[in-house]
Amino acid sequence: LPDALPVRTAQSPEDPYPFLFHRSPRLKEEIPAETIEFQDAPSIGGKPTISWFSVIVPPLLSVGVMALASFLLGGAMTMLVFSAPMTLVGIVMSVVSYRRQVKEYRRMEQLRLDKYDAYLEEQEQAIRRAQSEQRRILTDIHPPTVDCLTIASQPARRLWERRRTDADFLELRAGEGAVDSCVGFQVPRHGLSLVKDDQEDRAGELAGRYASVPHCPITCPLGAAPTCGIIGQRESALNVARNMLVQAATHHSYEDLRIVLLFPRQEAAQWSFARWLPHINNDTGTERYIADSPDSARRVLDQVSELLASRMGRQDPGREKAPPEGPHFLVICADRTLLAHHPIGQYLAANDPALGVSALFLYDELDLLPKECGTILAM
C-alpha cells in the first residue's frame, strides 16, 4: 500500500479503506485444570441394637425360679417382694438406655447427613465455577461466527491473532455441544462390605453429572488432524463449512494461511463472499484460488500441487519434521468431481502437518469421503 495511506487500528474505526493493520501479540487465557478429591461421608458407627429376649426373659426366669423354690420348700415369699421390683427396674433401665442411644444415633445421623450435604454442595459450587470459567475461555478462544464478523469489521485487535506456532492453529469452531470437563475427579473406592453406606455413591453420582460441560464450542482440529469431512443434509453442511471458512479467515492472517475453494457452479452465490478474502489470493495477488469448473480447478490445483511437491522434496527423512516455509494451505472442496484424479490428492491424503496443507471435504455421504479422513462431522 502507498505510504500516504493512513494506518487504521481498532482505535480509529473512521479511517477509510484500504488501510494498514498491525497484528498485536496474542493474549490467551489458559483453561483452569484442577482435580477434586471427594471424601466419604463421616462414619458414626452402627445403629444401636438390643436383644429383647436377653433383657426381659432372664430376669423374669430368675424371679420365677425363686418363687417356685420358695413354694416347694415352703419358705417365705419375702425375697420376692424385693427381687421383683429390682428386676422390673433393671428391665426399665435397659429400655430407657436403649431409647436414649437410638435418639442420640438419629441426632448424629442427621448431623452426618447435613454435614455431607453441605460438603457436596460446596464441591458442586466449585465445579460449577470452574466449568463456567472453562466455557467462557473456550468461547473467547473460539467465538461464534457473528462475533468473528464483528472482529473483522472493526477491525479488533484480535483479528489474525493466531500464529502457526500456536497449538490451536487452524482449530475451527464447527458448532456447540458438550466437551470434557477441565475438572478431574477422584472418587473414593469402596471394597467389599457387609453393610453398605447409603451415602457412598453420592460422590460418584456428582462426578458423573459434571463429567462434561454443555454449551461449549465444538472444534475441528484441521491443524493437528489435517483431513476432515462433512456429510449429511447439504444446506446444513454448507452452513457449517462457510462458518468454518469465516473462522479461519478471522483468526489467521493471509501470511500464514491460504484458502483454496472448490465448489459447484450452482452454489456460487453461497460462496461469493469468499472472493474478497485476502487468503484466497496467490502470492502475487494476480489470481484467486477459487474454482467452479474443471478447467479453473485444474489451473488452481496445479499451482498448489507444485508448491506442495517442492515442500515434500525438501523434506529430510532423517530429521524431525517442522512446519514448512510459506503459508499453510486449507483446501475446501465442495465438489468432489473438481478434485477427482488430480495429483494433489496424494498430498491431501498424506495427513502430514509438515506439508503445510489441510483439507475440508464437503460431501453428501460417508462413502464418498477419502478413507484418510481423521475427523468427520455429520449434519
LUMLOTOR-519226 format. One line per field, with one value per residue (C-alpha): x, y, z; residue number from 1. Coordinates in pm, whole numbers. Example, Ala and Ser with C-alpha at 12.3 -4.5 7.8 and 13.67 -1.06 7.14 Angstrom:
<recs>
xx (1230; 1367) .
yy (-450; -106) .
zz (780; 714) .
num (1; 2) .
</recs>
This chain:
<recs>
xx (0; 122; 299; 46; -239; -336; -296; -628; -642; -912; -884; -958; -1261; -1334; -1024; -1109; -1036; -778; -577; -280; -338; -84; -103; -78; 65; -190; -334; -463; -612; -537; -822; -804; -723; -784; -867; -1130; -1081; -1410; -1430; -1660; -1940; -1823; -1890; -2077; -2080; -2370; -2723; -2778; -2933; -3096; -3193; -3530; -3502; -3182; -3331; -3666; -3653; -3354; -3478; -3826; -3692; -3484; -3791; -3994; -3733; -3707; -4084; -4104; -3825; -3991; -4320; -4177; -3962; -4241; -4032; -4144; -4203; -4028; -3741; -3986; -4105; -3754; -3636; -3942; -3926; -3550; -3596; -3857; -3632; -3349; -3572; -3698; -3345; -3234; -3525; -3458; -3086; -3165; -3410; -3151; -2890; -3133; -3220; -2851; -2783; -3061; -2927; -2576; -2707; -2894; -2585; -2378; -2622; -2633; -2253; -2214; -2487; -2306; -1973; -2110; -2286; -1957; -1779; -2058; -2034; -1657; -1713; -1970; -1738; -1452; -1671; -1828; -1479; -1389; -1693; -1612; -1249; -1335; -1599; -1350; -1090; -1345; -1615; -1931; -1934; -2129; -1851; -1592; -1768; -1756; -1384; -1316; -1535; -1389; -1114; -1047; -707; -788; -803; -548; -418; -322; 26; 142; 327; 4; -135; -481; -364; -643; -866; -1200; -1533; -1791; -2076; -2176; -2208; -2060; -1687; -1487; -1469; -1148; -1210; -1086; -1247; -1110; -1393; -1335; -1307; -1505; -1409; -1632; -1852; -2125; -2318; -2337; -2348; -2637; -2418; -2117; -2244; -2329; -1976; -1961; -2303; -2193; -1873; -2070; -2315; -2034; -1810; -1884; -1955; -2252; -2285; -1916; -1759; -1706; -1395; -1240; -858; -753; -403; -336; -564; -536; -817; -1183; -1510; -1861; -2154; -2531; -2800; -2648; -2778; -2667; -2329; -2285; -2361; -2105; -1838; -1895; -1883; -1556; -1422; -1510; -1345; -1027; -1011; -1075; -823; -539; -353; -323; 53; 6; -294; -408; -750; -833; -1206; -1369; -1747; -2013; -2124; -2483; -2360; -2159; -2394; -2333; -1955; -1950; -1829; -1504; -1367; -1299; -1084; -710; -648; -793; -528; -199; 135; 135; -233; -291; -526; -778; -770; -1138; -1271; -1621; -1535; -1293; -1067; -1038; -995; -711; -535; -564; -477; -174; -29; -87; 26; 355; 419; 337; 558; 853; 789; 786; 1107; 1281; 1192; 1484; 1377; 1649; 1539; 1240; 960; 896; 636; 739; 826; 542; 173; -36; -297; -657; -835; -1214; -1368; -1747; -1747; -1564; -1562; -1330; -1072; -1105; -787; -575; -223; -285; -497; -186; -78; -423; -445; -97; -220; 129; 138; 491; 349; 150; -182; -523; -839; -1209; -1429; -1793; -1953; -2304; -2233; -1977; -1884; -1766; -1511; -1145; -1055; -785; -1040; -949; -1243; -1599; -1880; -2228; -2513) .
yy (0; 357; 527; 811; 583; 626; 337; 201; 44; -58; 291; 468; 300; 608; 560; 483; 159; 41; 53; -98; -336; -417; -765; -743; -1005; -1263; -1267; -1616; -1734; -2082; -2311; -2391; -2754; -2897; -3223; -3257; -3544; -3638; -3754; -4020; -3927; -3932; -4253; -4265; -4638; -4877; -4829; -4935; -5278; -5458; -5816; -5800; -6168; -6106; -5802; -5947; -6326; -6392; -6157; -6300; -6654; -6578; -6438; -6737; -6985; -6805; -6811; -7182; -7271; -7082; -7252; -7603; -7561; -7399; -7095; -6736; -6521; -6224; -6224; -6189; -5861; -5719; -5908; -5849; -5467; -5473; -5696; -5460; -5160; -5335; -5402; -5043; -4903; -5122; -4994; -4632; -4668; -4823; -4546; -4283; -4449; -4461; -4096; -3999; -4212; -4039; -3700; -3790; -3944; -3625; -3421; -3651; -3606; -3228; -3206; -3425; -3236; -2909; -3062; -3191; -2860; -2677; -2911; -2873; -2495; -2516; -2745; -2507; -2210; -2393; -2519; -2178; -2034; -2313; -2233; -1860; -1911; -2163; -1930; -1644; -1854; -1992; -1724; -1777; -1658; -1341; -1235; -1315; -1079; -807; -868; -839; -536; -312; -449; -555; -625; -996; -1011; -1265; -1328; -1694; -1790; -2111; -2196; -2186; -2519; -2419; -2313; -2395; -2532; -2411; -2389; -2617; -2585; -2605; -2901; -3077; -3114; -3293; -3110; -2936; -3065; -3412; -3622; -3872; -4073; -4291; -4660; -4899; -5259; -5549; -5464; -5650; -5330; -5062; -4697; -4530; -4219; -4385; -4348; -3978; -3855; -4080; -3961; -3598; -3665; -3836; -3548; -3298; -3515; -3288; -2919; -2828; -2529; -2514; -2468; -2791; -2755; -2932; -2954; -2907; -2819; -3135; -3364; -3215; -3409; -3353; -3445; -3301; -3521; -3507; -3259; -3030; -2695; -2763; -2887; -2573; -2351; -2531; -2515; -2144; -2068; -2258; -2056; -1733; -1868; -1949; -1608; -1424; -1598; -1647; -1395; -1447; -1452; -1778; -1928; -1951; -2092; -2292; -2312; -2562; -2566; -2646; -2357; -2377; -2291; -1989; -1749; -1921; -1879; -1536; -1362; -1561; -1383; -1074; -1257; -1188; -1553; -1656; -1475; -1623; -1474; -1212; -1124; -1194; -1491; -1621; -1980; -2025; -2278; -2380; -2566; -2843; -2603; -2347; -2623; -2780; -2443; -2364; -2713; -2733; -2424; -2552; -2904; -2769; -2586; -2894; -3113; -2880; -2893; -3270; -3274; -3059; -3293; -3476; -3824; -3823; -3501; -3414; -3270; -2899; -2663; -2566; -2219; -2024; -2021; -2318; -2422; -2504; -2676; -2664; -2896; -2884; -3065; -3397; -3401; -3099; -3286; -3632; -3786; -3476; -3541; -3305; -3580; -3764; -3460; -3403; -3769; -3773; -3622; -3480; -3147; -3091; -3042; -2743; -2843; -2932; -3042; -2998; -3221; -3119; -3436; -3571; -3929; -4108; -4347; -4056; -3926; -4022; -4307; -4088; -3852; -3834; -3618; -3648; -3401; -3544; -3300) .
zz (0; -61; 226; 220; 333; 700; 940; 1059; 1400; 1644; 1791; 1463; 1300; 1093; 876; 512; 328; 228; 548; 725; 1012; 1280; 1433; 1810; 2042; 2138; 2489; 2554; 2881; 2999; 3091; 3464; 3534; 3877; 4046; 4315; 4557; 4713; 5073; 5210; 5445; 5809; 5995; 6325; 6376; 6351; 6470; 6835; 6875; 7169; 7232; 7398; 7482; 7680; 7853; 7959; 7972; 8208; 8489; 8467; 8476; 8786; 8963; 8855; 8975; 9308; 9351; 9263; 9504; 9788; 9715; 9702; 10011; 10199; 10263; 10297; 9987; 10141; 9889; 9604; 9744; 9693; 9383; 9162; 9176; 9124; 8821; 8680; 8743; 8555; 8258; 8253; 8274; 7982; 7771; 7867; 7788; 7451; 7359; 7461; 7240; 6946; 6991; 7001; 6694; 6498; 6602; 6489; 6166; 6081; 6166; 5943; 5654; 5698; 5706; 5398; 5211; 5284; 5178; 4845; 4782; 4837; 4594; 4338; 4352; 4299; 3997; 3850; 3888; 3719; 3435; 3385; 3352; 3109; 2895; 2898; 2796; 2523; 2382; 2389; 2204; 1956; 1927; 1721; 1362; 1438; 1676; 1409; 1172; 1439; 1494; 1122; 1059; 1330; 1293; 1650; 1800; 1792; 1413; 1279; 1630; 1582; 1467; 1310; 1630; 1834; 1948; 1822; 1477; 1232; 1506; 1378; 1553; 1392; 1638; 2002; 2236; 2536; 2596; 2864; 3193; 3291; 3643; 3724; 3994; 4243; 4392; 4700; 4622; 4837; 4894; 4978; 5272; 5459; 5521; 5252; 5346; 5163; 5112; 4949; 4589; 4607; 4524; 4216; 4100; 4135; 3940; 3664; 3643; 3580; 3361; 3063; 3013; 2789; 2555; 2465; 2120; 1929; 1715; 1420; 1460; 1097; 1210; 1413; 1205; 857; 686; 777; 609; 639; 543; 570; 474; 212; 336; 694; 572; 362; 660; 876; 604; 540; 911; 938; 646; 828; 1142; 951; 783; 1110; 1331; 1079; 868; 495; 558; 750; 571; 211; 127; -185; -258; -495; -533; -795; -1011; -886; -535; -643; -462; -126; -163; -329; -12; -15; -321; -107; 144; 109; 197; -139; -346; -459; -353; -627; -592; -961; -918; -671; -550; -641; -890; -1000; -1321; -1424; -1615; -1337; -1079; -1279; -1310; -937; -816; -1044; -879; -526; -613; -747; -420; -212; -430; -371; 3; 3; -200; 61; 350; 507; 627; 891; 1059; 1270; 1061; 1106; 958; 605; 488; 338; 425; 525; 267; 352; 64; 92; -162; -200; -535; -550; -930; -935; -726; -877; -1025; -961; -824; -532; -378; -259; -57; 91; 193; 349; 677; 717; 908; 775; 425; 545; 390; 533; 357; 431; 216; 188; 51; 93; 200; 412; 132; -83; 167; 135; 366; 525; 687; 1053; 1157; 1029; 1101; 1043; 990) .
num (1; 2; 3; 4; 5; 6; 7; 8; 9; 10; 11; 12; 13; 14; 15; 16; 17; 18; 19; 20; 21; 22; 23; 24; 25; 26; 27; 28; 29; 30; 31; 32; 33; 34; 35; 36; 37; 38; 39; 40; 41; 42; 43; 44; 45; 46; 47; 48; 49; 50; 51; 52; 53; 54; 55; 56; 57; 58; 59; 60; 61; 62; 63; 64; 65; 66; 67; 68; 69; 70; 71; 72; 73; 74; 75; 76; 77; 78; 79; 80; 81; 82; 83; 84; 85; 86; 87; 88; 89; 90; 91; 92; 93; 94; 95; 96; 97; 98; 99; 100; 101; 102; 103; 104; 105; 106; 107; 108; 109; 110; 111; 112; 113; 114; 115; 116; 117; 118; 119; 120; 121; 122; 123; 124; 125; 126; 127; 128; 129; 130; 131; 132; 133; 134; 135; 136; 137; 138; 139; 140; 141; 142; 143; 144; 145; 146; 147; 148; 149; 150; 151; 152; 153; 154; 155; 156; 157; 158; 159; 160; 161; 162; 163; 164; 165; 166; 167; 168; 169; 170; 171; 172; 173; 174; 175; 176; 177; 178; 179; 180; 181; 182; 183; 184; 185; 186; 187; 188; 189; 190; 191; 192; 193; 194; 195; 196; 197; 198; 199; 200; 201; 202; 203; 204; 205; 206; 207; 208; 209; 210; 211; 212; 213; 214; 215; 216; 217; 218; 219; 220; 221; 222; 223; 224; 225; 226; 227; 228; 229; 230; 231; 232; 233; 234; 235; 236; 237; 238; 239; 240; 241; 242; 243; 244; 245; 246; 247; 248; 249; 250; 251; 252; 253; 254; 255; 256; 257; 258; 259; 260; 261; 262; 263; 264; 265; 266; 267; 268; 269; 270; 271; 272; 273; 274; 275; 276; 277; 278; 279; 280; 281; 282; 283; 284; 285; 286; 287; 288; 289; 290; 291; 292; 293; 294; 295; 296; 297; 298; 299; 300; 301; 302; 303; 304; 305; 306; 307; 308; 309; 310; 311; 312; 313; 314; 315; 316; 317; 318; 319; 320; 321; 322; 323; 324; 325; 326; 327; 328; 329; 330; 331; 332; 333; 334; 335; 336; 337; 338; 339; 340; 341; 342; 343; 344; 345; 346; 347; 348; 349; 350; 351; 352; 353; 354; 355; 356; 357; 358; 359; 360; 361; 362; 363; 364; 365; 366; 367; 368; 369; 370; 371; 372; 373; 374; 375; 376; 377; 378; 379) .
</recs>
